[in-house]
Amino acid sequence: MRVSRRGAVAVVVLASPPVNALGTALSAALGAAVEAAAADPAVRVLHLRSELRSFCAGADLAEMRERLGDPARVEAQVAAVRELQ
């Protein structure tokens, strides 16, 4: 993911091949970028885009399956879903 500024516009570019699936890392980076833009009084617009053909596939199903396959990690999956929401 890349973040840049063009005047009052913060530009966030999703770049997590192959489909910008929202896993733990991309979700955290996106959240941090949105919070930083919201906290900056000079930012008036947040432009969220993708450098890939698809914008965002949604949740990272591979990461989800990995967590749900291990009973000890189910709570980690619940926390990840809460974070996405």
Buried (B, 14 or more C-beta within 10 A) or exposed (E): BEBEEEEEEBBBBBEBEEBBBBBBEBBBBBEEBBEBBEEEEEBEEBEBEBEBEEEBBEBBEEBBEBBEEEEEEEEBBEEBEEEBE
